[in-house]
Amino acid sequence: MSHRLVIRAEAETDITDAAIWYQNQRRGLGEEFIAEVDAALKNAVANPRQHPRLRRKPDVRRILTKRFPYRIFFVLREDSIVVFRVLHGARHDREWKKAVPAD
């Protein structure tokens, strides 16, 4: 079963801010970051249950990017995957925990 991908505004901001930072480090690196996040999201949509569950209610899971040190947090629903944060690996867990969607 294929899931619909929903990216919340907070996650979009996380991705944009990181891409801008990488782009300022080296031209083209921001686009490479976005491509890496896109690949991870495609993997999450195709195989959502293969990623570690961090919380049961709601069903929060995490996927890691391969090249960049980022964690993508999503809620697995019956018909959708809701991405709510995309955080650097050095950020504390309380950052994603306080952002878990209630709905």
C-alpha positions as CSV (number, residue, x, y, z in Angstrom):
1,M,0.0,0.0,0.0
2,S,1.3,3.4,-0.9
3,H,1.1,6.2,1.6
4,R,0.4,9.9,0.8
5,L,3.3,12.2,1.8
6,V,2.4,15.2,3.9
7,I,5.2,17.6,4.9
8,R,4.2,20.0,7.7
9,A,5.4,23.7,7.6
10,E,7.9,23.1,10.4
11,A,9.6,20.4,8.4
12,E,9.6,22.5,5.3
13,T,11.3,25.3,7.3
14,D,13.9,22.8,8.7
15,I,14.7,21.6,5.1
16,T,14.9,25.1,3.7
17,D,17.1,26.4,6.5
18,A,19.5,23.5,6.2
19,A,19.7,23.8,2.4
20,I,20.5,27.5,2.6
21,W,23.2,26.8,5.2
22,Y,24.8,24.1,3.0
23,Q,24.4,26.3,-0.1
24,N,26.4,29.0,1.7
25,Q,29.1,26.6,2.5
26,R,29.6,25.5,-1.1
27,R,27.6,26.2,-4.2
28,G,25.5,23.2,-5.1
29,L,25.6,21.6,-1.7
30,G,22.2,22.9,-0.8
31,E,20.7,21.1,-3.8
32,E,22.6,17.9,-2.9
33,F,21.1,18.1,0.6
34,I,17.6,18.5,-0.8
35,A,18.1,15.5,-3.1
36,E,19.3,13.4,-0.1
37,V,16.2,14.4,1.9
38,D,14.0,13.6,-1.1
39,A,15.6,10.1,-1.5
40,A,15.0,9.4,2.2
41,L,11.4,10.5,2.0
42,K,10.8,8.3,-1.0
43,N,12.2,5.4,1.0
44,A,9.9,6.3,3.9
45,V,6.9,6.3,1.7
46,A,7.8,3.0,0.0
47,N,8.7,1.2,3.3
48,P,7.5,3.2,6.3
49,R,7.5,0.3,8.8
50,Q,11.1,-0.5,8.2
51,H,12.2,2.6,10.1
52,P,12.5,2.6,13.9
53,R,9.4,3.4,15.9
54,L,10.1,6.0,18.6
55,R,6.6,6.3,20.0
56,R,3.4,4.2,19.6
57,K,0.7,6.8,19.9
58,P,0.9,8.4,17.6
59,D,3.2,6.0,15.6
60,V,6.3,8.2,15.3
61,R,9.2,6.9,13.3
62,R,12.6,8.2,12.2
63,I,14.6,7.9,9.0
64,L,18.3,8.9,8.7
65,T,19.8,10.6,5.7
66,K,22.9,8.8,4.4
67,R,25.3,11.6,3.5
68,F,24.2,14.4,5.8
69,P,23.7,14.1,9.6
70,Y,20.0,14.6,9.6
71,R,17.0,12.8,11.1
72,I,13.6,12.9,9.5
73,F,10.7,12.4,12.0
74,F,7.3,11.3,10.7
75,V,4.0,10.0,12.0
76,L,2.8,6.9,10.2
77,R,-1.0,6.9,9.6
78,E,-3.2,4.4,7.9
79,D,-3.1,6.3,4.5
80,S,-0.3,8.9,5.0
81,I,3.1,9.8,6.3
82,V,3.2,13.1,8.0
83,V,6.8,14.6,8.2
84,F,6.9,17.0,11.1
85,R,10.6,17.7,11.7
86,V,13.9,17.4,9.9
87,L,16.7,17.9,12.5
88,H,20.4,17.8,12.6
89,G,21.7,14.8,14.5
90,A,23.3,17.1,17.1
91,R,19.9,18.5,18.1
92,H,18.4,17.2,21.3
93,D,15.5,14.8,21.2
94,R,13.2,17.2,23.0
95,E,13.1,19.2,19.7
96,W,11.1,16.5,17.9
97,K,9.2,15.4,21.0
98,K,7.6,18.8,21.5
99,A,6.6,18.9,17.8
100,V,4.7,15.6,17.6
101,P,1.4,16.3,15.9
102,A,-1.6,15.6,18.2
103,D,-4.0,14.9,15.4
